[in-house]
Amino acid sequence: MSLTSAESTTDRALRQIEERVLWLATAIVDHANRVRPNPSGLKVGGHQASSASMVTLMTSLWVEQLRADDRVSVKPHASPVLHALEYLLGSLDRKYLTTLREYGGLQSYPSRLKDPVPADYSTGSVGIGATAPIWGAIARRYVNTQLGAGGTGRQWSLVGDAELDEGAVWETVLDPMVAELGEIVWIVDFNRQSLDRVVPTMGSTRLQGMFTAAGWQVLTVKYGRLLEELFARPGGGALRDRIDAMSNPEYQRMLRRTAEEVRQHLPGGSAEIAALIADVPDDDLVAAVRNLGGHDLDALREAYAQIDDTRPTVIIAYTLKGYGLAIEGHPQNHSALLTEDQLKALALHLGIDPADPWATFPPDSEAASLLAEAAARLSRVPVPVVGAPEVPGDLGRTPHGVGTTQAALGRTLLDLNRAAPDVGHRIVTAAPDVSSSTNLGGWVNKVGVWSHEARQDWFADDAETILHWREKPSGQHIELGIAETNLVGAIGELGATWSRWGQPLLPIGVLYDPFVERALEPWSFGIYAGGQSILVGTPSGVTLAPEGGAHQSITTPSIGLEQPGCVTYEPAFALDTEWCLLAALSRLGKPGGSSAYLRLSTRPLDQSLAAIPEDPAARERRRRQVVAGGYLLRHDVSDPGITLVAMGAVVPEVLAAAERLGGLGIPADVVVVTSPGLLFRALRARRGLDDAPTWILDAVFPDERARPMVTVLDGHPHTLAFLAGVRSVPATHLGVTQFGQSGDLESVYRLHGLDTETVVGAALDLVD
């Protein structure tokens, strides 16, 4: 009893395209590893098996389903499949097929900025690429409501099942905003293998329940038409139950058995199943047991047709890792490469001439016609680009009294909204349930909370309500659940709208500074993918003394120094904060722009200590130095004996130490650092290793005043240790190198050596 059935002309052509994609994806990796010269001998790598499991899914999606407005995040290890489709659709030049993982060639994983055909989403860091389209959907909706220019279309994620082990995935799935995003479609490549093994207990039932509980539509594509035909025959119900009950390793092992071994093993002692498969030809039986829904075009079409556009959808598509390859189903096939003989056998099976591995279809073929239709359908019209608004450098206000840099953030946003409404209109803030505790309350009250639709504020008439939660499509603050990874995912995509839809936004995300490290990987990956945003960490350091070690960030200043594509600032005073924030905003939403990280404090400081010049030219000089990395706050008129360098909230202790030292006959200069990263770049540029301006080094550390140095910050001391190299002076570096504990500020500062006494002692040791 044969299981074969007639294919339509279209399906036959689509199957030919699928086979060609399988070949090209496999050959791209093979050429990079076996054919291309490799003088270093280091493994090039690639993922032929992981690509093979995605071939049917991606071929059906690109050739039949996608539209020009759709965006797709591709599973990292399936990048060769993406490049094969780009080549067949005419967007990727043939010359790139031999450049996988070569310098200047095809990237190891899909990239928006580095691949010759920019991917819709950069992927590669497990789980982060999968969730990016969710934040892309929110960013597009926001652009539509605010600027009317975001367009439409679905946001697809092609997700490896092992990626669902990542906690960041579920933080995103469960966020309250996500359940309303009907344009989101995930397709899970459910091949039940990870890097090291066949996963023993991964079950779709559990995943179905988790997605359903989060409000998603769940569609499962488990079996193809060959198995469904067997299930419809007498004994078919028992066969379905038998396969459903198999563990993943038992099923995977069956894929590597001969037809005779399948006849012996598959029944599992059931005479009914044995009778059902007795008359099935060997080739049909071997094909049937591997006939999963993720490799069946009709089953996939049926799933696509059921997508509910009122809520997110996940399609769990059962697949085989290594589908169609000699390494199919093997538990160690993740990074395995076909041998030369295996590749030749594959070429023979698919009708490919190994001498012409990059051949396309004859122009008059049905396959070529299908590809041409798909290419025309997927062609995108370039969007007009709107330039980022001009951000003023100074709002003209001089703060007085006592204030904190954290409070200065909210005040600056309100002042900017009044002074430059065109800039204010493009600012969007976001927070993971910490808006009120990070001083965004006034801003939120002014601009409102963004929502897909207007919602009633039931506390609007409550006189004791200080933070007014007015949710409306015109709001400019996005409130997320308590998940820092979601915050940075959102601001990363909000910061990419200038390049996606030609409409720049100026996104600012606020979180508690100790949790910057929790959010760092997805934020860093967002910067890598071209998202330009501002991350504000507040409150920071052991200055938050009563909170204790659990809420005292130590290493975040060095993170800001070391993060590529990012300028970090830690201002000491309110006006420094304003100037740094405005400078950071001016770098957003444009080619060549950059992100920023501001580390702010809740410690109130006397703003008169900033000694802001009254003369306009002197004030502008101070501003330029602040945004360039630092300034000389205290310039002793006599010849200095020591240079004290402070960053952030410890400036009062350092100024007090300078006074004490002066009384001891040791004049001291006091330098305030606002951006160690910019100063480090200037130091490298002085040695020809960077293109940053170097004037700030001479302004802050003039050669004629080079003296021994003490650096002090509420963070790890190595952050400022490089400054001793500006003039090659002896130095002592004070900061936080251990976990703190709760206490009053004086006690905690004394514990970590941030107090005036320690600074004076360190200076005396140096001058002695």
C-alpha positions, 0 to 999 in steps of 0.5 A: 500500500503506497503512501505517495500521492500526486503533487500539484505543479506549484507544490512540485516547484516549491519542493524543488526550491526547498531542495535547492535551498537545502543544498545551497545552505549546506554548500555555503557552510561546506565551502567556508570549511572545506574549500576556502583556504584557511591559513590559520587552521582555526575551525570556521564553523557553521550549522548545517543540521540547524539550517536543514531543520528550517528549510521547509519552514523558511521556504514556504514562508518566503515564497508564499506567505511573507509580504513587503511590510512583514519583518522576520527575526531568523534563528541564528543558526539558520543564517545560511538558509536566509542567505540561500533564499536571498540569493534565489530571490535575487537580492544577494549577489552570488559572490557572497555565497563563498564568504560565510564567516569571512572578513567582510562577508556573510556574518555568522548570524543574521545582522542588520548592520554587517550583512550585505543584505541587511537582516530585519533583525540581528540575532545570535544571542540566544533568545534576544533575537526571538523577542526583538520583533515584539519590541519592534511591533510596539515601536512601530505602533508607537510611531504610528500613533505619534507620527503616523508613519510606521506602516503595517505588517506582521512581525515574525520570529523563527525560534529554535526550541532550545531558545525557549529555555531562556528566561528572557523569552518568558519575561517578554511573553508574559509582559502585560503589553504583549497579549494585545499584539496580534501582528506577532507570529512565532514559529518554533523549530521544534526539533527536540535537540540542543547543542549537546543532546536530544532533549529528553523531556521537552514536550509541546503540551507544556509549551502550549499551556505556557503560551496559552496562559499568556494569552497567545494563540497556539497552533501545533503542526506535528504530522505531515500528510503521509503519517496522517494517511496512515493514522486514518487507516485501521490501527492508525489511532494506535500508531498515533498514540505510540508515536505520541508516547515515545520519548524524544531520544527513542523517536530520534533513534528510529530516524537512523534505523533501516526499514526492517528495523523500523518494522521491528521497533515501531509497533512496540509490541502492538499487533495492530500497528504491525499489521498496519505497516506490514504492507507499506513499502520500505521507502514509504515507511522510512519517509513516513516516520520522519514525515513531521508537520514542519516539513509538510507544505500543506500542514504549514499552509493550514496553520498559517491560514488559522492565524488570529490577528487579534492576539500573538500566535505561536506555531509549534512546528515539529521538525528534524534536525539535519532534515534531508542530510546524512546527519539527520537526527543524530544527537551530536549533529549540531556542529557536525559537517558533512564529509566530502562523500556525503556532500557528493551523495546529497548532490546526486540525490538532489540532482545538483552538479557539484561542479556548478554548486551555485546554479539557479533555476532555468528562467522558463521553469515553474520554480523560477516563476514562483521565485520571481513572483515572491521577489516582486511581492517582497520588494520594499519601497524606500521610506523617506527619512526624517532628520532628527531634531536639533537638540539645544545644548543648554536650556539656560537655567542655573540650579540653586539650593540642594538637589540630586542628579536623579531629580535633575533628570525629570526636571530637564525633560520638562524644561526641554519639552517647553524649550524645544517642543519638536524635540520633546515630541520625539522623546519616549521614556520607559521604565520597568515599574519604577517611574515614580521612584526614579523621579519621572513622575512629573514627566509622566503627569505631563505627557501621559502613558502610552497605550494602544487605546485610551483607558479610564483613569479611575483615580483621576478624581482622587486628591491624594493621587500624585502620579496620574496614570492617564493611558492614551495613544498620544502618551510618551511614557511606556510602562513595562513589568518588572523585567529589565531585559524587556525595558532594554529590548523596548528602548533598543527597538524604539531607538531603531525607528529612524533606520526602519521607518525613517522616523527618529525617536529619542528613547530613554529607559530608566532602571535601578542602577544595580540592575544594569548588569541584568539588562546589559546583554540585551541592551548591548545586543540592541546597540549592536543591531543599530538601536540608539537609546539612553539608559539611565541607572539610578540610584547608584553606588554605596551612596544609597547607604541605608539600602545595603549591599543588595542595592549598591552598584559597584561595577557599573561605572566600568561597564559604561566605560567598556560598552561599545557604541555607548557614551557613559556619563556620571554627572555630579551636579544638576546642571552637569546632568542637564548638559550630559542628557542633552548631549546624549539626546543629540547623538540619537536617531541618526547615521553614526549616532550612539547610545548613552548610559547615565549613572545618577544619584539620590544624594542631595548636593549643594549646587553652589559647589558646582561654581557655574560661571556667570559669564556666558562664554565661560559657562559655554566653556564649562558646558563643552568640557562637561560633555567632553568628559570632565572639567577643572572645578578647583584651580589652586592659584599657587603651584599644586602639590596634588591633583584630586579627581572625583566622579559623581556624588563623592565630589563634596568629600574631595572638595573637603579634602582639598581644603584640608590639604591646603591647610597643611600647605599642600595646594590641590587641584580638583578635577570632576570627571563626567565621562571616563569613557570619553577621556579614555578615548581621548587618551587612545586618540593621542596615541593614534588608536582612536579618532576622538578629539584630544583637547579635553586632556590638555584642558583638564590635565594640563602638562604644567600642572601634572602632579601625583593623583588621587582618584575617587568614585562611588564604584570600582576604582579601576574605572579611573585608574587610566587617568594616571597615564595621561601625564604619567604621574604616581597615583592612588585610586579609591573606590568600592571593591567589596559588597557593602552593608546598610548604614548611614552615609558617613559609616558606609563611606568610611568602610569603602574609603570614600570619606575625606579622611581617607582621601587626605591620607592617600594624598599625603602618602603620595606627596611624601 
